[in-house]
Amino acid sequence: MRLGRHPWGAAFTCKTIQLVTTYHMMMFCDEHASCLSAYAPCGAGAAAGQSGNGGQMFCDLLESSSVLSEAQDEATWSETLGDLGREQGFEYTLFAILPRPGLPFEDIFVKGNYPCEWREVYDREKYAQVDPTVRHIFSESKPLLWDESLFRSDGERALYRGAYLHGLKSGIVLPIHGPRHETGMLCLATSDAPGTGVWNGINRRMASLSLLRDTAFESAQPFLGNHLERVIPRLTRREKECLKWMSCGKSTWEMARILNCSEATINFHIVNIRTKLGVHSRSAASLKAARMGLLDQA
């Protein structure tokens, strides 16, 4: 998806965006006024009153975010995303996608400019298992504003202390739920405390941040595709055929007749399928293959 100028001209586009942004900001503020008030002391009314500035910010981001679609490699794309995050006032940006539901969390696609040392600690301590922002993206679609108050259990507080020491004091998570069952987030973080710095007037930036999230997900598709090829188990042509018929409920005898081979050959391929998928039964193999999208290939 390439974002370009509206054929009727930039002035029309910006004015339209300002009107749309005003509506979405008012709706967002009505729904989330209580949780935003601690971050944006100006309140929802003030945000709506300054919607013209919000619309212009949205329009500016629309113009600049097209650069994401032009990135030729993952490193350039990630650096550009970080630059766009800084333009919105956030020092740190993290884009993370689990491409298919059946994949282990270790196979997540992650890009961003979070401190490398913190990323290593996060992975080593398996903080994803207790991270409330991770739980949020698997159950919610609305943005989540986070700071110290979100982290309540011992494990969560240990996670937050580590993040705080690396400059990640508060942030916003925008969940991603893709058309092929992708689940992930765009997370923007800052060293500012709630109610200070970037959080002043955050209401006016919500539409722009949502656009950044959507543009990032769309422009990342080529890199997600490459990543998926690396982490999805590779099946042979014969294994794909066996997987297809096995998922249709065919027995070993029936598959042997359909594929014109012996039952021993069918069982050999099925054992290989189960081993590659890390499961112990045919039904589990069929379910996991479906969640990974392997049945589409078959």
Backbone as CSV, one residue per row, in Angstrom:
resi,resn,N_x,N_y,N_z,CA_x,CA_y,CA_z,C_x,C_y,C_z
1,MET,0.858,-1.204,0.000,0.000,0.000,0.000,0.880,1.235,0.000
2,ARG,0.733,2.063,-0.961,1.474,3.308,-1.016,0.506,4.440,-0.729
3,LEU,0.938,5.319,0.162,0.103,6.467,0.499,0.534,7.640,-0.356
4,GLY,-0.362,8.167,-1.135,-0.027,9.292,-1.997,-0.975,10.441,-1.791
5,ARG,-0.870,11.438,-2.616,-1.739,12.605,-2.513,-3.127,12.285,-3.056
6,HIS,-4.122,12.896,-2.464,-5.481,12.734,-2.956,-5.580,13.403,-4.324
7,PRO,-6.253,12.763,-5.292,-6.304,13.332,-6.655,-6.953,14.700,-6.711
8,TRP,-7.745,15.090,-5.656,-8.378,16.396,-5.670,-7.509,17.467,-5.034
9,GLY,-6.319,17.076,-4.593,-5.401,18.079,-4.072,-5.164,17.950,-2.586
10,ALA,-3.984,18.414,-2.137,-3.580,18.293,-0.742,-4.478,19.090,0.176
11,ALA,-4.956,20.252,-0.274,-5.790,21.087,0.585,-7.082,20.361,0.938
12,PHE,-7.691,19.704,-0.076,-8.907,18.935,0.176,-8.619,17.805,1.143
13,THR,-7.494,17.103,0.927,-7.150,15.968,1.774,-6.988,16.393,3.215
14,CYS,-6.226,17.454,3.445,-5.975,17.901,4.812,-7.261,18.339,5.494
15,LYS,-8.123,19.052,4.770,-9.369,19.507,5.377,-10.244,18.322,5.739
16,THR,-10.315,17.324,4.833,-11.109,16.139,5.119,-10.558,15.400,6.325
17,ILE,-9.243,15.251,6.378,-8.606,14.567,7.497,-8.890,15.293,8.802
18,GLN,-8.872,16.633,8.774,-9.160,17.389,9.990,-10.561,17.080,10.490
19,LEU,-11.541,16.994,9.578,-12.907,16.704,9.981,-13.024,15.299,10.546
20,VAL,-12.401,14.321,9.848,-12.446,12.937,10.326,-11.740,12.810,11.663
21,THR,-10.565,13.482,11.784,-9.812,13.410,13.023,-10.606,14.005,14.175
22,THR,-11.295,15.111,13.932,-12.112,15.725,14.978,-13.135,14.733,15.497
23,TYR,-13.805,14.045,14.587,-14.839,13.086,14.986,-14.233,11.957,15.815
24,HIS,-13.117,11.361,15.323,-12.529,10.232,16.029,-11.961,10.652,17.380
25,MET,-11.403,11.859,17.461,-10.885,12.310,18.746,-12.007,12.494,19.741
26,MET,-13.124,13.047,19.300,-14.255,13.246,20.201,-14.801,11.900,20.669
27,MET,-14.914,10.934,19.743,-15.401,9.613,20.120,-14.424,8.940,21.073
28,PHE,-13.115,9.051,20.775,-12.109,8.424,21.616,-12.124,9.038,23.012
29,CYS,-12.223,10.362,23.066,-12.195,11.041,24.352,-13.438,10.703,25.175
30,ASP,-14.602,10.584,24.512,-15.808,10.215,25.236,-15.669,8.840,25.863
31,GLU,-15.049,7.915,25.122,-14.959,6.538,25.583,-13.863,6.346,26.622
32,HIS,-12.770,7.109,26.498,-11.599,6.856,27.335,-11.213,8.072,28.181
33,ALA,-12.151,8.969,28.447,-11.823,10.201,29.154,-11.218,9.921,30.516
34,SER,-11.718,8.918,31.211,-11.245,8.665,32.569,-9.800,8.204,32.588
35,CYS,-9.417,7.326,31.641,-8.049,6.827,31.656,-7.083,7.825,31.037
36,LEU,-7.574,8.711,30.186,-6.692,9.695,29.565,-6.458,10.908,30.454
37,SER,-7.353,11.156,31.400,-7.277,12.405,32.156,-5.977,12.524,32.919
38,ALA,-5.447,11.396,33.404,-4.193,11.451,34.145,-3.019,11.776,33.242
39,TYR,-3.154,11.466,31.959,-2.072,11.698,31.008,-2.190,13.052,30.331
40,ALA,-3.415,13.521,30.145,-3.647,14.767,29.407,-4.497,15.696,30.258
41,PRO,-3.876,16.483,31.152,-4.611,17.328,32.073,-5.535,18.314,31.378
42,CYS,-5.291,18.596,30.108,-6.134,19.568,29.411,-7.555,19.047,29.245
43,GLY,-7.767,17.721,29.297,-9.109,17.154,29.226,-9.586,16.983,27.801
44,ALA,-10.670,16.236,27.665,-11.195,15.925,26.336,-11.727,17.156,25.635
45,GLY,-12.362,18.034,26.390,-12.935,19.220,25.770,-11.880,20.086,25.141
46,ALA,-10.761,20.262,25.836,-9.689,21.078,25.279,-9.112,20.436,24.040
47,ALA,-9.017,19.082,24.063,-8.481,18.392,22.880,-9.374,18.617,21.687
48,ALA,-10.685,18.493,21.901,-11.597,18.687,20.776,-11.568,20.116,20.295
49,GLY,-11.363,21.053,21.205,-11.331,22.459,20.825,-10.132,22.804,19.981
50,GLN,-9.069,21.978,20.082,-7.857,22.242,19.295,-7.708,21.211,18.189
51,SER,-8.841,20.713,17.694,-8.787,19.630,16.717,-8.137,20.043,15.411
52,GLY,-8.135,21.316,15.114,-7.486,21.741,13.878,-6.021,21.388,13.883
53,ASN,-5.349,21.606,15.026,-3.951,21.229,15.140,-3.797,19.727,15.019
54,GLY,-4.732,18.970,15.647,-4.659,17.515,15.542,-4.811,17.067,14.103
55,GLY,-5.738,17.698,13.372,-5.930,17.320,11.980,-4.706,17.609,11.142
56,GLN,-4.043,18.729,11.412,-2.835,19.061,10.668,-1.723,18.069,10.978
57,MET,-1.605,17.672,12.267,-0.612,16.657,12.628,-0.890,15.352,11.889
58,PHE,-2.169,14.983,11.824,-2.584,13.776,11.123,-2.205,13.868,9.638
59,CYS,-2.445,15.026,9.053,-2.134,15.235,7.637,-0.627,15.161,7.399
60,ASP,0.148,15.774,8.298,1.601,15.730,8.165,2.120,14.300,8.257
61,LEU,1.529,13.522,9.191,1.963,12.140,9.341,1.605,11.324,8.104
62,LEU,0.445,11.589,7.512,0.037,10.893,6.300,1.067,11.090,5.194
63,GLU,1.582,12.319,5.092,2.581,12.616,4.068,3.901,11.909,4.362
64,SER,4.368,12.001,5.627,5.687,11.477,5.957,5.711,9.961,6.095
65,SER,4.589,9.349,6.511,4.592,7.911,6.727,4.655,7.117,5.427
66,SER,4.409,7.776,4.289,4.536,7.076,3.008,5.963,6.586,2.805
67,VAL,6.912,7.174,3.521,8.305,6.746,3.424,8.449,5.300,3.882
68,LEU,7.606,4.866,4.830,7.659,3.481,5.300,7.427,2.511,4.148
69,SER,6.503,2.846,3.267,6.176,1.964,2.152,7.300,1.889,1.135
70,GLU,8.203,2.851,1.186,9.292,2.891,0.222,10.560,2.211,0.732
71,ALA,10.562,1.778,1.996,11.756,1.146,2.570,12.051,-0.166,1.849
72,GLN,13.300,-0.358,1.456,13.685,-1.529,0.691,14.157,-2.689,1.548
73,ASP,14.467,-2.436,2.799,14.946,-3.499,3.678,14.447,-3.263,5.095
74,GLU,14.550,-4.281,5.937,14.015,-4.218,7.285,14.710,-3.160,8.133
75,ALA,16.019,-3.011,7.980,16.760,-2.047,8.784,16.301,-0.622,8.490
76,THR,16.147,-0.297,7.211,15.672,1.037,6.824,14.247,1.266,7.316
77,TRP,13.412,0.245,7.164,12.017,0.342,7.615,11.954,0.601,9.120
78,SER,12.729,-0.151,9.890,12.729,-0.007,11.344,13.228,1.372,11.767
79,GLU,14.276,1.841,11.115,14.822,3.166,11.436,13.806,4.266,11.116
80,THR,13.123,4.119,9.980,12.107,5.105,9.597,10.962,5.122,10.598
81,LEU,10.531,3.939,11.047,9.459,3.860,12.032,9.861,4.551,13.327
82,GLY,11.110,4.361,13.741,11.599,5.047,14.939,11.597,6.557,14.769
83,ASP,11.969,7.022,13.579,11.954,8.462,13.308,10.533,9.022,13.401
84,LEU,9.567,8.280,12.866,8.174,8.729,12.918,7.657,8.729,14.353
85,GLY,8.106,7.762,15.143,7.727,7.750,16.548,8.277,8.961,17.279
86,ARG,9.519,9.325,16.974,10.121,10.509,17.618,9.406,11.784,17.187
87,GLU,8.937,11.818,15.940,8.166,12.984,15.494,6.889,13.149,16.318
88,GLN,6.376,12.034,16.841,5.186,12.083,17.683,5.538,12.336,19.149
89,GLY,6.825,12.438,19.456,7.256,12.763,20.809,7.722,11.588,21.639
90,PHE,7.821,10.395,21.046,8.217,9.201,21.792,9.638,8.788,21.402
91,GLU,10.497,8.602,22.416,11.876,8.230,22.124,12.005,6.798,21.619
92,TYR,11.101,5.931,22.070,11.247,4.503,21.787,10.017,3.958,21.048
93,THR,10.291,3.097,20.073,9.227,2.491,19.273,9.490,0.999,19.152
94,LEU,8.429,0.204,19.332,8.549,-1.248,19.183,7.372,-1.751,18.351
95,PHE,7.678,-2.509,17.299,6.673,-3.125,16.445,6.851,-4.623,16.565
96,ALA,5.810,-5.332,17.023,5.915,-6.772,17.250,4.677,-7.468,16.713
97,ILE,4.887,-8.554,15.945,3.779,-9.295,15.340,4.037,-10.800,15.486
98,LEU,3.031,-11.516,15.996,3.044,-12.974,15.915,2.268,-13.329,14.648
99,PRO,2.962,-13.801,13.592,2.326,-13.924,12.275,1.198,-14.945,12.206
100,ARG,1.259,-15.993,13.029,0.220,-17.019,13.010,-0.043,-17.488,14.441
101,PRO,-1.287,-17.838,14.773,-1.614,-18.231,16.148,-0.859,-19.457,16.631
102,GLY,-0.545,-20.403,15.743,0.084,-21.634,16.184,1.569,-21.542,16.447
103,LEU,2.178,-20.412,16.165,3.625,-20.278,16.334,3.984,-20.009,17.794
104,PRO,5.146,-20.500,18.250,5.597,-20.162,19.605,5.968,-18.692,19.684
105,PHE,5.923,-18.147,20.897,6.177,-16.722,21.066,7.595,-16.342,20.628
106,GLU,8.496,-17.303,20.653,9.880,-17.026,20.245,9.985,-16.681,18.764
107,ASP,8.969,-17.010,17.996,8.992,-16.751,16.554,8.352,-15.416,16.181
108,ILE,8.172,-14.552,17.149,7.558,-13.254,16.902,8.481,-12.382,16.053
109,PHE,7.884,-11.563,15.212,8.628,-10.598,14.390,8.716,-9.303,15.194
110,VAL,9.930,-8.868,15.528,10.119,-7.689,16.379,11.118,-6.739,15.735
111,LYS,10.715,-5.470,15.633,11.599,-4.413,15.152,11.371,-3.166,16.011
112,GLY,12.397,-2.359,16.130,12.243,-1.129,16.895,13.569,-0.638,17.430
113,ASN,13.497,0.405,18.238,14.718,1.007,18.782,14.746,0.952,20.309
114,TYR,14.038,-0.037,20.881,14.170,-0.252,22.322,15.634,-0.570,22.629
115,PRO,16.135,-0.196,23.822,17.529,-0.519,24.169,17.799,-2.015,24.032
116,CYS,18.881,-2.360,23.339,19.198,-3.768,23.093,19.386,-4.537,24.400
117,GLU,20.034,-3.887,25.366,20.265,-4.546,26.650,18.950,-4.923,27.323
118,TRP,17.957,-4.024,27.250,16.659,-4.314,27.838,15.942,-5.433,27.082
119,ARG,16.054,-5.449,25.775,15.442,-6.515,24.989,16.018,-7.873,25.388
120,GLU,17.314,-7.911,25.614,17.957,-9.157,26.016,17.469,-9.607,27.388
121,VAL,17.364,-8.667,28.319,16.861,-8.992,29.658,15.419,-9.480,29.571
122,TYR,14.599,-8.794,28.795,13.180,-9.134,28.637,13.029,-10.564,28.129
123,ASP,13.819,-10.927,27.125,13.741,-12.282,26.566,14.293,-13.315,27.544
124,ARG,15.405,-12.983,28.176,16.036,-13.947,29.081,15.150,-14.264,30.287
125,GLU,14.506,-13.244,30.824,13.645,-13.426,31.996,12.234,-13.874,31.627
126,LYS,11.967,-14.015,30.324,10.641,-14.439,29.832,9.530,-13.539,30.378
127,TYR,9.776,-12.239,30.317,8.803,-11.283,30.845,7.509,-11.250,30.042
128,ALA,7.544,-11.746,28.810,6.318,-11.767,28.015,5.222,-12.579,28.697
129,GLN,5.608,-13.533,29.536,4.625,-14.374,30.212,3.847,-13.619,31.285
130,VAL,4.402,-12.500,31.770,3.718,-11.738,32.822,3.400,-10.313,32.385
131,ASP,3.778,-9.947,31.183,3.611,-8.577,30.712,2.132,-8.254,30.485
132,PRO,1.564,-7.294,31.235,0.146,-6.957,31.043,-0.151,-6.345,29.674
133,THR,0.849,-5.727,29.042,0.608,-5.168,27.705,0.465,-6.289,26.676
134,VAL,1.165,-7.405,26.873,1.031,-8.557,25.986,-0.340,-9.200,26.177
135,ARG,-0.770,-9.338,27.421,-2.113,-9.875,27.666,-3.171,-9.005,26.998
136,HIS,-2.938,-7.718,27.034,-3.917,-6.784,26.484,-4.135,-7.003,24.991
137,ILE,-3.063,-7.173,24.221,-3.216,-7.251,22.769,-3.901,-8.536,22.320
138,PHE,-3.890,-9.573,23.179,-4.560,-10.821,22.809,-6.040,-10.814,23.177
139,SER,-6.489,-9.777,23.878,-7.893,-9.748,24.297,-8.610,-8.450,23.972
140,GLU,-7.862,-7.402,23.577,-8.472,-6.094,23.357,-7.997,-5.493,22.037
141,SER,-8.789,-4.543,21.537,-8.408,-3.802,20.333,-8.138,-2.336,20.629
142,LYS,-8.619,-1.842,21.759,-8.450,-0.427,22.067,-7.035,-0.150,22.576
143,PRO,-6.541,1.084,22.416,-5.207,1.448,22.905,-5.113,1.300,24.414
144,LEU,-3.904,1.044,24.880,-3.639,0.919,26.318,-2.530,1.887,26.696
145,LEU,-2.823,2.802,27.597,-1.810,3.695,28.142,-1.230,3.040,29.388
146,TRP,0.110,2.915,29.437,0.698,2.206,30.565,1.729,3.056,31.297
147,ASP,1.790,2.823,32.585,2.829,3.387,33.445,2.982,2.438,34.630
148,GLU,3.616,2.871,35.683,3.904,1.997,36.819,2.645,1.379,37.421
149,SER,1.528,2.107,37.397,0.311,1.626,38.050,-0.271,0.374,37.397
150,LEU,0.106,0.084,36.150,-0.430,-1.089,35.452,0.220,-2.378,35.940
151,PHE,1.413,-2.286,36.495,2.205,-3.467,36.845,2.039,-3.739,38.339
152,ARG,1.290,-4.798,38.671,0.862,-4.983,40.054,1.468,-6.197,40.750
153,SER,1.583,-7.317,40.069,2.149,-8.505,40.708,3.660,-8.356,40.864
154,ASP,4.269,-9.274,41.608,5.719,-9.203,41.818,6.473,-9.283,40.492
155,GLY,6.053,-10.219,39.635,6.724,-10.353,38.347,6.537,-9.130,37.474
156,GLU,5.338,-8.559,37.495,5.070,-7.359,36.702,5.873,-6.169,37.216
157,ARG,5.986,-6.045,38.533,6.763,-4.928,39.090,8.246,-5.068,38.763
158,ALA,8.743,-6.319,38.766,10.138,-6.541,38.380,10.349,-6.144,36.918
159,LEU,9.379,-6.481,36.083,9.435,-6.092,34.670,9.498,-4.573,34.553
160,TYR,8.611,-3.877,35.262,8.567,-2.419,35.134,9.851,-1.780,35.659
161,ARG,10.384,-2.300,36.753,11.637,-1.729,37.282,12.755,-1.827,36.248
162,GLY,12.822,-2.966,35.557,13.839,-3.119,34.526,13.628,-2.146,33.380
163,ALA,12.366,-2.006,32.939,12.073,-1.065,31.864,12.405,0.360,32.288
164,TYR,12.045,0.712,33.519,12.286,2.065,34.033,13.772,2.392,34.026
165,LEU,14.585,1.423,34.425,16.036,1.650,34.472,16.627,1.879,33.077
166,HIS,15.908,1.440,32.054,16.379,1.623,30.681,15.657,2.784,29.984
167,GLY,14.964,3.618,30.763,14.356,4.828,30.212,12.923,4.676,29.742
168,LEU,12.326,3.497,29.942,10.955,3.246,29.497,10.021,3.411,30.695
169,LYS,9.552,4.639,30.913,8.768,4.941,32.111,7.263,4.894,31.875
170,SER,6.831,5.181,30.669,5.405,5.136,30.342,5.283,5.010,28.833
171,GLY,4.094,4.638,28.379,3.936,4.466,26.943,2.510,4.158,26.555
172,ILE,2.331,3.879,25.283,1.022,3.540,24.745,1.164,2.335,23.827
173,VAL,0.257,1.389,23.973,0.218,0.188,23.141,-0.999,0.273,22.230
174,LEU,-0.779,0.120,20.933,-1.867,0.074,19.957,-1.917,-1.338,19.385
175,PRO,-2.919,-2.136,19.783,-2.988,-3.535,19.333,-3.159,-3.650,17.822
176,ILE,-2.673,-4.761,17.292,-2.815,-5.074,15.871,-3.458,-6.451,15.749
177,HIS,-4.539,-6.535,14.967,-5.199,-7.814,14.677,-5.396,-7.878,13.169
178,GLY,-4.573,-8.697,12.509,-4.550,-8.720,11.058,-5.564,-9.666,10.449
179,PRO,-5.751,-9.591,9.138,-6.757,-10.418,8.437,-6.391,-11.888,8.364
180,ARG,-5.120,-12.230,8.588,-4.691,-13.634,8.568,-4.351,-14.106,9.985
181,HIS,-5.075,-13.549,10.947,-4.947,-13.928,12.362,-3.624,-13.482,12.985
182,GLU,-2.991,-12.488,12.392,-1.816,-11.910,13.013,-2.229,-11.166,14.300
183,THR,-1.387,-11.227,15.306,-1.621,-10.498,16.543,-0.332,-9.785,16.925
184,GLY,-0.457,-8.504,17.301,0.749,-7.769,17.663,0.439,-6.397,18.197
185,MET,1.450,-5.543,18.142,1.298,-4.206,18.700,2.300,-3.236,18.082
186,LEU,1.919,-1.989,18.118,2.875,-0.895,17.976,2.917,-0.238,19.341
187,CYS,4.074,-0.261,19.965,4.232,0.324,21.293,5.187,1.507,21.207
188,LEU,4.749,2.642,21.719,5.576,3.837,21.761,5.812,4.187,23.232
189,ALA,7.064,4.363,23.599,7.404,4.579,24.999,8.249,5.835,25.163
190,THR,8.270,6.337,26.395,8.961,7.585,26.687,9.529,7.569,28.101
191,SER,10.461,8.449,28.339,10.990,8.627,29.689,10.174,9.648,30.470
192,ASP,9.142,10.226,29.837,8.278,11.199,30.519,7.326,10.489,31.471
193,ALA,7.068,11.117,32.603,6.074,10.600,33.540,4.685,11.006,33.071
194,PRO,3.647,10.258,33.465,2.273,10.634,33.084,1.951,12.065,33.481
195,GLY,1.273,12.781,32.585,0.896,14.159,32.853,1.967,15.167,32.511
196,THR,3.118,14.691,31.986,4.203,15.605,31.622,4.651,15.305,30.198
197,GLY,5.427,16.214,29.635,6.057,16.000,28.341,5.076,15.609,27.245
198,VAL,5.328,14.473,26.623,4.545,14.039,25.471,3.083,13.784,25.830
199,TRP,2.805,13.518,27.103,1.430,13.203,27.504,0.531,14.428,27.540
200,ASN,1.115,15.621,27.559,0.287,16.815,27.468,-0.306,16.908,26.063
201,GLY,-1.610,16.803,25.968,-2.262,16.856,24.665,-2.252,15.542,23.923
202,ILE,-2.088,14.404,24.626,-2.035,13.117,23.937,-3.345,12.833,23.197
203,ASN,-4.459,13.363,23.721,-5.754,13.145,23.042,-5.705,13.572,21.586
204,ARG,-5.027,14.682,21.326,-5.002,15.220,19.965,-4.155,14.377,19.026
205,ARG,-3.333,13.488,19.590,-2.451,12.680,18.738,-2.963,11.259,18.511
206,MET,-4.077,10.891,19.118,-4.516,9.503,19.027,-4.804,9.072,17.598
207,ALA,-5.448,9.937,16.811,-5.735,9.571,15.416,-4.447,9.391,14.629
208,SER,-3.466,10.255,14.883,-2.186,10.143,14.187,-1.457,8.864,14.568
209,LEU,-1.507,8.511,15.846,-0.839,7.289,16.296,-1.517,6.049,15.709
210,SER,-2.836,6.084,15.593,-3.551,4.962,14.983,-3.175,4.821,13.508
211,LEU,-3.032,5.948,12.819,-2.607,5.910,11.421,-1.200,5.334,11.306
212,LEU,-0.322,5.719,12.228,1.040,5.204,12.208,1.034,3.695,12.402
213,ARG,0.216,3.208,13.327,0.089,1.765,13.555,-0.359,1.036,12.290
214,ASP,-1.401,1.563,11.638,-1.944,0.903,10.450,-0.960,0.940,9.283
215,THR,-0.284,2.072,9.122,0.692,2.197,8.046,1.869,1.258,8.277
216,ALA,2.295,1.147,9.535,3.407,0.260,9.863,3.054,-1.189,9.538
217,PHE,1.851,-1.596,9.912,1.447,-2.982,9.662,1.361,-3.260,8.159
218,GLU,0.778,-2.349,7.408,0.621,-2.550,5.965,1.979,-2.577,5.264
219,SER,2.847,-1.657,5.610,4.133,-1.568,4.928,5.088,-2.682,5.349
220,ALA,4.811,-3.352,6.472,5.685,-4.424,6.951,5.382,-5.769,6.298
221,GLN,4.344,-5.858,5.470,3.919,-7.141,4.918,5.034,-7.907,4.185
222,PRO,5.858,-7.254,3.348,6.929,-8.019,2.691,7.905,-8.627,3.694
223,PHE,8.210,-7.896,4.772,9.151,-8.397,5.771,8.514,-9.489,6.627
224,LEU,7.208,-9.348,6.899,6.496,-10.394,7.632,6.442,-11.681,6.812
225,GLY,6.261,-11.535,5.497,6.242,-12.705,4.633,7.573,-13.442,4.653
226,ASN,8.667,-12.692,4.586,9.996,-13.308,4.653,10.222,-13.992,5.999
227,HIS,9.769,-13.333,7.056,9.919,-13.899,8.398,9.116,-15.195,8.521
228,LEU,7.915,-15.195,7.978,7.048,-16.365,8.069,7.668,-17.559,7.362
229,GLU,8.315,-17.318,6.241,8.968,-18.404,5.515,10.081,-19.040,6.335
230,ARG,10.706,-18.221,7.205,11.802,-18.739,8.025,11.303,-19.557,9.216
231,VAL,10.118,-19.252,9.725,9.677,-19.883,10.979,8.603,-20.957,10.776
232,ILE,7.903,-20.935,9.644,6.894,-21.965,9.395,7.595,-23.260,8.967
233,PRO,7.225,-24.398,9.527,7.847,-25.675,9.117,7.697,-25.908,7.619
234,ARG,8.758,-26.396,7.010,8.726,-26.679,5.574,8.304,-28.130,5.341
235,LEU,7.229,-28.314,4.628,6.740,-29.649,4.307,7.032,-29.980,2.850
236,THR,7.316,-31.248,2.590,7.517,-31.688,1.207,6.160,-31.723,0.488
237,ARG,6.214,-31.861,-0.821,4.970,-31.923,-1.597,4.101,-33.078,-1.119
238,ARG,4.712,-34.238,-0.878,3.950,-35.411,-0.453,3.377,-35.215,0.952
239,GLU,4.148,-34.576,1.815,3.653,-34.299,3.172,2.455,-33.351,3.127
240,LYS,2.496,-32.361,2.240,1.359,-31.448,2.096,0.115,-32.187,1.622
241,GLU,0.309,-33.139,0.692,-0.825,-33.912,0.208,-1.426,-34.763,1.326
242,CYS,-0.559,-35.402,2.109,-1.042,-36.211,3.229,-1.740,-35.341,4.265
243,LEU,-1.185,-34.161,4.513,-1.791,-33.254,5.481,-3.184,-32.833,5.036
244,LYS,-3.342,-32.563,3.752,-4.645,-32.143,3.234,-5.691,-33.233,3.445
245,TRP,-5.361,-34.448,3.054,-6.344,-35.525,3.164,-6.558,-35.948,4.617
246,MET,-5.508,-35.879,5.410,-5.648,-36.191,6.835,-6.585,-35.195,7.511
247,SER,-6.485,-33.923,7.125,-7.355,-32.893,7.695,-8.793,-33.050,7.232
248,CYS,-8.979,-33.748,6.119,-10.333,-34.032,5.639,-10.931,-35.262,6.319
249,GLY,-10.146,-35.890,7.213,-10.649,-37.041,7.962,-10.413,-38.376,7.294
250,LYS,-9.574,-38.405,6.269,-9.316,-39.662,5.567,-8.437,-40.581,6.420
251,SER,-8.679,-41.863,6.323,-7.864,-42.848,7.034,-6.583,-43.126,6.246
252,THR,-5.669,-43.867,6.891,-4.432,-44.229,6.210,-4.730,-45.046,4.954
253,TRP,-5.660,-45.983,5.070,-6.016,-46.821,3.919,-6.567,-45.974,2.773
254,GLU,-7.447,-45.023,3.111,-8.034,-44.162,2.079,-6.981,-43.281,1.418
255,MET,-6.080,-42.709,2.228,-5.024,-41.862,1.645,-4.100,-42.663,0.743
256,ALA,-3.825,-43.902,1.141,-2.967,-44.747,0.309,-3.610,-44.994,-1.059
257,ARG,-4.930,-45.181,-1.073,-5.618,-45.393,-2.347,-5.656,-44.085,-3.161
258,ILE,-5.899,-42.969,-2.516,-5.974,-41.687,-3.225,-4.629,-41.312,-3.839
259,LEU,-3.557,-41.519,-3.062,-2.223,-41.098,-3.501,-1.452,-42.221,-4.193
260,ASN,-2.091,-43.390,-4.322,-1.494,-44.508,-5.056,-0.131,-44.907,-4.481
261,CYS,-0.116,-45.147,-3.176,1.100,-45.599,-2.515,0.717,-46.537,-1.375
262,SER,1.692,-47.056,-0.680,1.413,-48.005,0.401,1.003,-47.285,1.676
263,GLU,0.354,-48.030,2.566,-0.016,-47.459,3.859,1.224,-47.123,4.682
264,ALA,2.288,-47.920,4.524,3.534,-47.649,5.240,4.113,-46.288,4.832
265,THR,3.996,-45.970,3.543,4.487,-44.673,3.056,3.666,-43.530,3.647
266,ILE,2.351,-43.714,3.723,1.487,-42.691,4.319,1.862,-42.482,5.785
267,ASN,2.022,-43.566,6.525,2.384,-43.443,7.940,3.740,-42.763,8.110
268,PHE,4.665,-43.041,7.199,5.987,-42.398,7.249,5.855,-40.884,7.117
269,HIS,5.045,-40.437,6.163,4.866,-38.995,5.957,4.129,-38.356,7.136
270,ILE,3.175,-39.069,7.699,2.420,-38.508,8.826,3.309,-38.354,10.049
271,VAL,4.201,-39.308,10.275,5.155,-39.174,11.387,6.032,-37.945,11.176
272,ASN,6.478,-37.727,9.946,7.300,-36.551,9.650,6.524,-35.255,9.889
273,ILE,5.248,-35.253,9.501,4.417,-34.061,9.708,4.295,-33.755,11.194
274,ARG,3.986,-34.772,11.989,3.833,-34.572,13.431,5.131,-34.103,14.060
275,THR,6.250,-34.632,13.600,7.551,-34.230,14.153,7.849,-32.766,13.828
276,LYS,7.616,-32.369,12.599,7.891,-30.993,12.190,6.986,-29.995,12.908
277,LEU,5.760,-30.416,13.203,4.821,-29.518,13.875,4.922,-29.613,15.402
278,GLY,5.661,-30.597,15.894,5.838,-30.727,17.335,4.585,-31.179,18.061
279,VAL,3.816,-32.076,17.453,2.583,-32.587,18.068,2.626,-34.120,18.069
280,HIS,1.649,-34.733,18.769,1.683,-36.188,18.944,0.462,-36.907,18.384
281,SER,-0.415,-36.195,17.714,-1.595,-36.846,17.154,-1.957,-36.211,15.823
282,ARG,-2.756,-36.918,15.065,-3.184,-36.403,13.766,-4.114,-35.200,13.929
283,SER,-5.006,-35.276,14.900,-5.939,-34.159,15.104,-5.197,-32.900,15.515
284,ALA,-4.181,-33.048,16.384,-3.391,-31.893,16.802,-2.597,-31.327,15.627
285,ALA,-2.103,-32.216,14.759,-1.362,-31.767,13.579,-2.269,-30.979,12.654
286,SER,-3.492,-31.473,12.452,-4.437,-30.778,11.564,-4.802,-29.406,12.122
287,LEU,-5.035,-29.334,13.437,-5.406,-28.070,14.066,-4.267,-27.060,13.980
288,LYS,-3.057,-27.507,14.317,-1.921,-26.580,14.292,-1.602,-26.142,12.871
289,ALA,-1.707,-27.051,11.935,-1.449,-26.706,10.532,-2.445,-25.666,10.046
290,ALA,-3.706,-25.809,10.450,-4.731,-24.842,10.041,-4.428,-23.469,10.614
291,ARG,-4.019,-23.409,11.882,-3.734,-22.128,12.526,-2.503,-21.467,11.918
292,MET,-1.568,-22.282,11.410,-0.360,-21.739,10.791,-0.567,-21.361,9.331
293,GLY,-1.701,-21.748,8.760,-1.931,-21.466,7.352,-1.361,-22.506,6.413
294,LEU,-0.901,-23.650,6.958,-0.306,-24.674,6.109,-1.341,-25.384,5.256
295,LEU,-2.579,-25.417,5.703,-3.614,-26.062,4.892,-3.901,-25.267,3.634
296,ASP,-3.695,-23.955,3.702,-3.857,-23.140,2.496,-2.829,-23.537,1.454
297,GLN,-1.594,-23.826,1.916,-0.549,-24.262,0.998,-0.862,-25.630,0.421
298,ALA,-1.443,-26.517,1.277,-1.770,-27.867,0.823,-2.886,-27.840,-0.212
